Amino acid sequence: MDLFGRQAIEGALPPPSGVTPNFVSPPSIARYNILCQAVCVPVVTLFVILRLYTRIFIHGKTTGDDYACIVAWVGTLIYSGMALSLNHYGAGVHQWDVPATKIKMFGKLVYVAQMLYGPQVFATKVAILLLLSRIFGVNNKIWWAIRVLIGFMALYYVPATAAKIFICWPVAHFWDPLTRKGTCLNENSIFLADCAMSIISDFTILFLPIPLIWGLKTGTMRKIGVSTVFGAGILACTASVLRLYETLHLGGTLDKTYSLVPILLWSIAEVNIGIICGCLPHLPSFIKMTFFKSPSTNDSTENNSYYRLERISKPKRKVDDSILKTQTRMNDSDERLNVGQSTLVQVDQGNNIWQGAGTMKAIEIDQRIC
């Protein structure tokens, strides 16, 4: 009690030697949290809306990657809301400047936020991989590689999320360790595992389409353009690496309210960039059909195509069963490949070439990829 009978404010962490707690106007990096959400939420929402508009109203069809994108988008909106809520309970302020009465609620919000991270990251990467499957899935090896990668990520994110749910026992020990006895897993080790998984999967997804794009029989400038669209994922990879750096720093400090904020912001950046990268391939189609559509264009099938294909003479090679299965899978997908009266595509798989109703000169990734 002070001289006037008022309850003295106690900090959530003892201050370093020579430092006096400041509960009135403490130094804070909370403004960066606000700025991050103010930029990320409207931008990612705009990209998702443009994607869905293109898929529903221009191409008239939605598929699994669109639904995964919606799940990721809803997840990141909730995550951003949690991040802003943390500001009210001391996020961005040194923990010795945070009143002890706020730290319990801070812990509860962190508990929920760390559970949400895995599902939204997984949904984001599944959305991108299903998009790649839809575009390049006619290549049997790529189709299977994408499924294996999705399965590999699921084998990590499902148990990792379960571990975060039961990170302490009883669970309340996570945000109330002083009054509730219990045990906890090593939180920093789980964060580091998340970082490692994100970096591995991000770089795998980044490089997966590059050899396919440069193996296409089309102009160099077109290859560069398409590579740039998919290569924007390098920004998500950068965010993952920076998140790892901040996580390593977190393990050596007790000042959680301050040190968790950079990790939180890089997590949000990683997910939002991933969602935007998954939406980018749809934008050329939206721009072309919205601003450059010819009034005389009546061929809706051509407008909805993902590739522009050209016929050549019939090849001499026979088509084996695995290639026919690939063709069947492509026909069951929403890839609308149209040339006159034929639906045709050529994919190099070693020395094999497969055909639909004719033979093809090339797959050319059009500016209307969607």
C-alpha positions in Angstrom: 0.0 0.0 0.0 1.3 3.5 -0.7 0.9 6.6 1.6 -2.6 7.4 0.3 -3.9 3.9 0.9 -4.0 2.9 -2.8 -2.9 -0.5 -4.0 0.6 -0.4 -5.4 0.8 -1.6 -9.0 3.0 -4.7 -9.4 4.7 -5.5 -12.7 4.3 -8.9 -14.4 8.1 -9.3 -14.3 10.8 -7.9 -12.0 12.6 -5.1 -13.9 16.3 -5.4 -14.7 18.7 -3.8 -12.3 18.5 0.0 -12.4 15.2 0.1 -14.4 12.1 1.6 -12.9 8.8 0.2 -14.2 6.7 2.6 -16.1 3.0 1.8 -16.0 1.8 5.2 -17.4 3.5 5.7 -20.8 6.0 2.8 -21.2 8.1 2.3 -24.3 6.2 0.2 -26.8 6.3 -1.4 -30.2 2.5 -2.0 -30.2 2.1 0.6 -33.0 3.8 -1.9 -35.4 1.2 -4.4 -34.6 -1.5 -1.9 -35.4 0.2 -0.9 -38.6 0.7 -4.6 -39.7 -3.0 -5.4 -39.3 -4.1 -2.1 -40.9 -2.1 -3.1 -44.1 -2.5 -6.8 -44.1 -6.3 -7.2 -43.5 -7.6 -5.0 -46.3 -5.0 -6.0 -48.8 -5.4 -9.8 -48.3 -9.2 -9.3 -48.3 -9.1 -7.4 -51.6 -7.0 -10.2 -53.2 -9.4 -12.9 -52.0 -12.4 -11.0 -53.2 -10.8 -10.6 -56.7 -9.9 -14.3 -56.8 -13.4 -15.4 -55.8 -15.0 -12.9 -58.3 -12.9 -14.3 -61.1 -13.6 -17.9 -60.2 -17.3 -17.5 -59.7 -18.4 -14.8 -62.2 -15.7 -15.1 -65.0 -14.9 -18.8 -64.9 -18.1 -20.0 -63.3 -16.6 -22.7 -61.1 -14.9 -23.0 -57.8 -12.7 -25.9 -56.7 -10.8 -27.2 -53.6 -8.1 -24.6 -53.7 -10.7 -21.8 -53.6 -12.3 -23.3 -50.5 -8.9 -23.8 -48.8 -8.1 -20.1 -49.6 -11.3 -19.0 -47.9 -10.5 -21.1 -44.8 -7.0 -19.6 -44.7 -8.4 -16.1 -45.1 -11.0 -16.5 -42.3 -8.2 -17.9 -40.1 -5.9 -15.0 -40.7 -8.7 -12.5 -40.0 -9.3 -14.2 -36.6 -5.5 -14.3 -36.0 -5.2 -10.6 -36.8 -8.1 -9.8 -34.4 -6.3 -11.8 -31.7 -3.1 -9.8 -32.3 -4.9 -6.5 -31.9 -6.5 -7.7 -28.7 -3.1 -8.6 -27.3 -2.2 -4.9 -27.4 -4.7 -4.1 -24.7 -3.0 -6.6 -22.4 0.6 -5.5 -22.8 1.8 -6.8 -26.2 4.7 -4.7 -27.4 5.5 -3.4 -23.9 8.3 -4.7 -21.7 6.9 -7.2 -19.3 8.1 -5.3 -16.2 6.0 -2.3 -17.5 2.8 -4.5 -17.7 0.6 -4.6 -14.6 0.4 -8.2 -13.2 -3.4 -8.0 -13.4 -3.2 -8.1 -17.3 -0.7 -10.9 -17.8 -3.3 -13.7 -17.2 -5.5 -12.5 -20.1 -2.4 -12.0 -22.2 -1.5 -15.6 -21.7 -5.0 -16.8 -22.6 -4.9 -14.9 -25.9 -1.4 -16.2 -26.7 -2.7 -19.7 -26.0 -5.5 -19.3 -28.5 -3.3 -17.5 -31.1 -0.6 -20.2 -31.1 -3.3 -22.9 -31.7 -4.6 -21.0 -34.7 -1.3 -20.6 -36.4 -0.9 -24.2 -37.7 -4.4 -24.6 -39.2 -4.2 -21.3 -41.1 -0.7 -22.0 -42.4 -1.7 -25.5 -43.5 -4.8 -24.2 -45.3 -2.8 -21.5 -47.0 -0.2 -24.0 -48.4 -2.9 -26.5 -49.3 -4.6 -23.8 -51.4 -1.4 -23.1 -53.3 -0.6 -26.8 -53.8 -4.1 -27.5 -55.1 -3.8 -24.6 -57.5 -0.5 -26.0 -58.8 -2.1 -29.4 -59.1 -4.9 -27.9 -61.1 -2.5 -26.2 -63.5 0.4 -28.7 -63.7 -1.4 -31.9 -62.5 -1.4 -33.4 -66.0 2.2 -34.3 -65.1 1.8 -37.6 -63.2 4.9 -37.1 -61.1 3.8 -33.6 -60.1 0.3 -34.7 -59.3 1.7 -37.3 -56.9 4.4 -35.1 -55.5 1.8 -32.5 -54.5 -0.4 -35.1 -52.8 2.7 -36.5 -50.9 3.6 -33.0 -49.8 0.1 -32.2 -48.5 0.1 -35.5 -46.6 3.5 -34.8 -45.2 2.4 -31.4 -43.9 -0.8 -32.9 -42.4 1.3 -35.4 -40.5 3.1 -32.5 -38.9 0.4 -29.8 -38.4 -2.3 -32.1 -37.0 -0.2 -33.5 -34.1 1.5 -30.1 -33.7 -1.8 -28.4 -33.2 -2.8 -31.1 -30.7 0.4 -30.5 -28.8 -0.4 -26.8 -28.6 -3.9 -27.5 -27.3 -2.5 -29.6 -24.5 0.8 -27.7 -24.2 0.2 -27.6 -20.4 -1.7 -29.9 -18.0 -3.9 -28.6 -16.7 -4.4 -26.3 -19.6 -4.9 -23.3 -17.3 -1.3 -23.7 -16.1 -0.2 -22.0 -19.4 -1.6 -18.6 -18.4 -1.7 -19.0 -14.6 1.5 -20.8 -13.6 1.8 -19.2 -10.2 -1.6 -20.3 -8.7 -2.1 -23.5 -10.7 0.3 -26.4 -10.4 1.1 -28.3 -13.5 3.6 -29.2 -16.2 4.2 -27.8 -19.7 5.9 -28.8 -22.9 8.7 -26.7 -24.1 6.9 -23.9 -25.9 10.0 -22.5 -27.7 10.8 -26.0 -29.1 7.3 -26.2 -30.6 7.7 -22.7 -32.1 11.1 -23.7 -33.6 9.6 -26.9 -35.1 6.9 -24.7 -36.7 9.6 -22.4 -38.1 11.5 -25.4 -39.6 8.4 -26.9 -41.1 7.4 -23.5 -42.6 10.8 -22.9 -44.1 11.0 -26.4 -45.7 7.5 -26.4 -47.1 7.7 -22.7 -48.3 10.9 -23.3 -50.3 9.5 -26.6 -51.7 6.4 -24.9 -52.9 8.4 -22.0 -54.3 10.7 -24.2 -56.4 8.1 -26.9 -57.4 6.6 -25.1 -60.5 9.8 -23.5 -61.7 11.2 -26.4 -63.8 7.8 -27.1 -65.2 7.4 -23.5 -66.3 10.9 -23.4 -67.9 10.2 -26.7 -69.6 7.3 -25.3 -71.5 7.6 -24.6 -75.2 6.9 -20.9 -75.1 8.7 -17.6 -75.2 11.3 -16.7 -72.7 9.5 -13.5 -71.6 6.3 -15.5 -71.0 8.3 -17.9 -68.8 9.8 -15.1 -66.9 6.4 -13.5 -66.4 4.8 -16.7 -65.1 7.9 -17.5 -62.9 7.5 -14.0 -61.4 3.9 -14.7 -60.4 4.8 -18.0 -58.7 8.1 -16.6 -57.5 6.4 -14.0 -55.3 6.4 -16.8 -52.7 10.0 -15.9 -51.9 8.5 -13.1 -49.7 6.7 -15.8 -47.7 10.0 -17.7 -47.4 11.7 -14.6 -46.1 9.0 -14.0 -43.5 9.5 -17.6 -42.4 13.2 -17.2 -42.0 12.8 -13.9 -40.0 10.3 -15.6 -37.8 12.9 -18.3 -37.0 15.4 -15.6 -36.1 12.9 -13.9 -33.7 11.9 -17.3 -32.2 15.6 -18.1 -31.4 15.8 -14.8 -29.6 12.6 -15.6 -27.7 14.1 -18.6 -26.1 16.7 -16.5 -24.2 14.3 -14.0 -22.6 11.6 -13.8 -20.0 10.3 -10.6 -21.5 7.5 -12.4 -23.4 5.1 -9.5 -23.9 7.7 -7.6 -25.8 9.5 -10.4 -27.6 6.4 -12.3 -28.8 5.3 -9.3 -31.0 7.9 -9.7 -33.8 7.1 -13.4 -34.0 3.4 -12.6 -34.2 4.0 -10.0 -37.0 6.2 -12.3 -39.1 3.6 -15.1 -38.7 0.9 -12.8 -40.0 3.1 -11.6 -42.8 3.9 -15.2 -43.8 0.3 -16.3 -44.0 -1.0 -13.1 -45.7 1.8 -13.2 -48.4 1.0 -16.9 -49.0 -2.7 -16.2 -49.5 -1.9 -13.3 -51.9 0.5 -15.5 -53.8 -2.3 -18.0 -54.3 -4.5 -15.3 -55.6 -2.0 -13.7 -58.0 -2.4 -16.2 -60.9 -6.1 -15.3 -61.1 -5.6 -11.5 -61.5 -4.5 -11.4 -65.2 -7.8 -13.1 -66.1 -9.7 -10.6 -64.0 -7.9 -7.7 -65.5 -8.2 -8.9 -69.1 -11.9 -9.9 -68.8 -12.9 -6.8 -66.9 -10.9 -4.0 -68.7 -9.9 -5.5 -72.0 -12.8 -7.7 -73.0 -13.7 -7.4 -76.7 -17.4 -6.7 -77.2 -17.4 -9.1 -80.1 -16.1 -12.0 -77.9 -18.8 -14.6 -77.6 -16.7 -17.8 -77.1 -17.1 -18.4 -73.4 -15.2 -21.6 -73.5 -12.2 -19.9 -74.9 -12.4 -17.1 -72.3 -12.5 -19.7 -69.6 -9.4 -21.6 -70.8 -6.4 -21.9 -68.7 -4.0 -22.6 -71.6 -3.7 -21.7 -75.2 -2.9 -24.8 -77.2 -1.8 -25.4 -80.8 -2.2 -28.5 -82.9 0.6 -30.3 -84.8 0.9 -33.5 -86.7 -0.1 -36.8 -85.0 2.8 -38.4 -83.1 3.9 -41.9 -83.8 4.2 -43.0 -80.1 1.4 -44.9 -78.5 -0.2 -43.8 -75.3 0.3 -46.1 -72.3 -2.1 -46.7 -69.5 -0.6 -44.3 -67.0 -0.8 -41.5 -69.5 -4.5 -42.3 -70.2 -5.1 -42.2 -66.5 -3.5 -38.8 -66.4 -5.7 -37.7 -69.3 -8.8 -38.9 -67.4 -7.8 -37.0 -64.3 -7.3 -33.9 -66.3 -10.7 -34.3 -68.0 -12.3 -34.7 -64.6 -10.7 -31.5 -63.4 -11.8 -28.0 -64.2 -9.0 -27.3 -66.7 -10.7 -26.2 -69.9 -8.3 -26.7 -72.7 -9.8 -25.8 -76.0 -8.6 -25.8 -79.6 -11.4 -25.7 -82.1 -13.2 -29.0 -81.7 -10.4 -30.7 -79.8 -9.4 -30.7 -76.2 -5.7 -31.3 -76.3 -2.5 -31.0 -74.3 1.1 -32.2 -74.5 3.2 -32.9 -71.4 6.8 -34.2 -71.6 7.3 -37.0 -69.1 10.8 -38.4 -69.9 10.4 -39.5 -73.5 6.7 -39.9 -73.4 4.1 -37.6 -74.9 0.4 -38.1 -74.3 -2.4 -36.8 -76.4 -6.1 -36.1 -76.1 -8.3 -35.9 -79.2 -5.2 -34.9 -81.3 -1.6 -33.8 -80.7 -0.2 -30.6 -79.4 2.7 -28.3 -80.0 2.9 -26.9 -76.5 1.2 -26.0 -73.3 1.4 -22.3 -73.1 0.5 -20.8 -69.8 -1.8 -17.9 -70.7 -2.0 -14.6 -69.0 -5.5 -15.8 -68.0 -4.2 -18.6 -65.6 -6.8 -19.1 -62.9 
